[in-house]
Amino acid sequence: YWATLRDCIDATGCAPTVEALDAYVRPAVGFVDTIRQVKGQLVYVPRHINTTQCDEPEMIKFFMAAEELLARDFGYVSERKDA
C-alpha cells in the first residue's frame, strides 16, 4: 500500500507526501470509523491500516478500492505485482 502511494506520487505529483495521500485515500474509500458528537453530528476518522485491526479480506478490499481511487482521481495504475 505505502509503496503504491509513493509510486503514485512519483508518477503524478498528486501529493506532497505519502502521509498526505493516505489521509485522502482512507476517507475517500470509506475506510473510516464514525464518531457521533453530542449534537448528533457524525465525524469520520480514518481507520488504522494494520493486521491487528483488519483481517486479510478487509485489507484486500481496502487495497482494491484504493487502487481504483488512484486510477480514477489521479490517473495512476499500479504495475506492481507484489503490491
Buried (B, 14 or more C-beta within 10 A) or exposed (E): BEEBBEBBBEBBEBBEEBEEBBEBBBEBBEBBEEEEEEEEEEEEEBBEBEEEEBEEEEBEEBBEBBBEBBEEBBEBEBEEEEB
